[in-house]
Amino acid sequence: MYSWLILAVLPLPALSVLDKTHGVPPSLVAKYVPANSDSGTGQTWTCLDGSKQISWNAVNDDYCDCPDGTDEPGTSACPNGVFFCKNSGHVGSTIPSSRVNDGLCEPECCDGSDEAPGVCPDRCKDVGEEYRKKVEADRKLRKTGSKIRASYIAFAHKEKKRLEGALVDLEQEIATREKEVEKLRDIAKRAESLSAKELEHKKQSPLYQSLLTHYTALKSLQNEYKKHLEREKALGEILDALRTGYNPNYQDMAVLEAVRGWETLAGLPHINNVRKGEDEDPAAADTPQSPKEDGKEDEEDGLWNAERTEKELNKLLNIDHVTLLLEHEKVVGEPSSQSIHEAQLLDVTAYLPDSFIPHYLAFRENLLSWLELLGIKAGSSDTSSEANRARQALSDAEHSLKLTRDELQTAREDLSDIFNPEGFGTEGEWKKLDGLCLEKDIGEYTYEVCLFDEARQKPNKGGSSFSLGKFTSWNKLAEPGTPEYYTRQRYTQGAKCWNGPQRSLELVLTCGTENVLLTVSEPEKCEYQITGTTPALCLPVEEEKRDEL
């Protein structure tokens, strides 16, 4: 008859004992099984970290016994515990145990299992339907994007084959050009040896000796001219100090005449008028007198003024006299007086193999020398011009060889980057986007990111654009080759901000069917963040792990 009084004084947990697996994720349910005690006193259970053995009745009794909190998966007794929401009809989720039975309906637990029955409604059916719609939309987007990504990968393989073929061709071209350079170097050496004696002879001409004398005279005059300029500057400073510092009340005519003479020469207003103008009309006092226009008169006579002399004199002094002498020989030569037979002789080099040209030049030099000695031909050998042509041909060949070697080095680097995890990805999916420029107009500015190159900020209403940095790395917080690694690009060392750091940019990318920029922000001063989408991040759907509902 008093049984109802006994029920009234029992605590709430005793009236509604929790299931021992309440709040346990499916992967751990098998570990929540009691074991018989060795002493026969009842069933026991061991904490999951193995630190302690407790009574089976102590599991989910709203009292924390295990240091790791695993004995209270369904209550908030242990601060370090974790509660699992089954969310039937949706996706299971976990929350900290501290949020269990706190009177709040957690969004992660749409089934309301984190609170007592009746406190939170079960919304998993509606939430699950919305989630499945979103997953399906993402799946379709990823499926479309992965097809575009596959075309990027196919492009990378084609580019790899193209570069491999280009490497073979370039290596063959380099071998050919190296042989050509060696051959031209030998021809140039022989041609120069034939022309050296003639050049020394031409240097003895009165014209060349006069050039050297004129050079020495001009260099001496330049030195004297600089000394006079320095003296003039020093004297000007002295006379300026005298002009501004003398006292006109002393009636010193010598000083007055010196001041007025300097003012006339330098085109300055009279100092007394300047002093008077400080109190009366400053504009009138600042009006200078007209200086002498000797420079203009010199120009009219064909002479140089001081400015042109300063500019042109160094050019004259830097002229190569040997080159000038050889050019003079070309101008004053008399090709019209040469005989038809000699002209044909001089043109023979155009029809000879390169290996015979040095021997031909030596033979022709000897022949022409004998003709000159016999008085049959006037001395007008052009071995110097032959040497010049040989040197030019060698220079051109060496330049072409260098360009081809540079092209080969660039091709090798491009080939190594295609499937490099830290370059264009393990499958080469980013090679197609190398140099692709994307823009985002936000009103005042247009932001441009040229992938793997440079990012810029361009004003829309005129003005200079600013570099936001050049590409330096992918996401350093992720492992190269993982999908997360390719979700961020860093652009650094941009233009320096006024009273701030150098500009930099982080490009945050997600899967999308288009290469497009979405948003622009500036979290910190001169540190920009741009979000965007690209098919290069759309992995094939079959590789994605799908949650079980």
Salt bridges, closest charged atoms under 4 A:
GLU106 OE1 - ARG99 NH2 2.75
GLU108 OE1 - ARG99 NH2 2.93
GLU136 OE2 - ARG139 NH2 2.95
ASP138 OD2 - LYS134 NZ 3.07
GLU159 OE2 - ARG162 NH2 2.66
GLU164 OE2 - LYS160 NZ 2.62
GLU171 OE2 - ARG412 NH2 3.34
GLU173 OE2 - ARG177 NE 3.00
GLU178 OE2 - ARG405 NH2 2.79
GLU182 OE2 - ARG185 NH1 2.76
ASP186 OD2 - ARG190 NE 3.33
GLU192 OE2 - ARG391 NH1 3.46
GLU198 OE2 - LYS202 NZ 3.16
GLU200 OE2 - LYS203 NZ 3.79
GLU224 OE2 - LYS227 NZ 3.74
GLU263 OE2 - ARG243 NE 2.89
GLU263 OE1 - HIS270 ND1 2.71
GLU327 OE2 - LYS330 NZ 3.71
GLU329 OE1 - LYS202 NZ 3.92
GLU342 OE2 - LYS377 NZ 3.87
ASP354 OD2 - LYS183 NZ 3.59
ASP382 OD1 - ARG364 NH2 3.36
GLU386 OE2 - ARG364 NH1 3.84
GLU386 OE2 - ARG389 NH2 2.62
GLU398 OE2 - ARG185 NH2 2.84
ASP406 OD2 - LYS402 NZ 3.01
GLU427 OE1 - ARG149 NH2 2.77
GLU429 OE2 - ARG149 NH2 3.62
ASP434 OD2 - LYS431 NZ 3.77
GLU439 OE2 - LYS458 NZ 2.85
GLU448 OE2 - LYS458 NZ 3.68
GLU454 OE2 - ARG456 NH1 3.18
GLU506 OE1 - ARG488 NH1 3.09
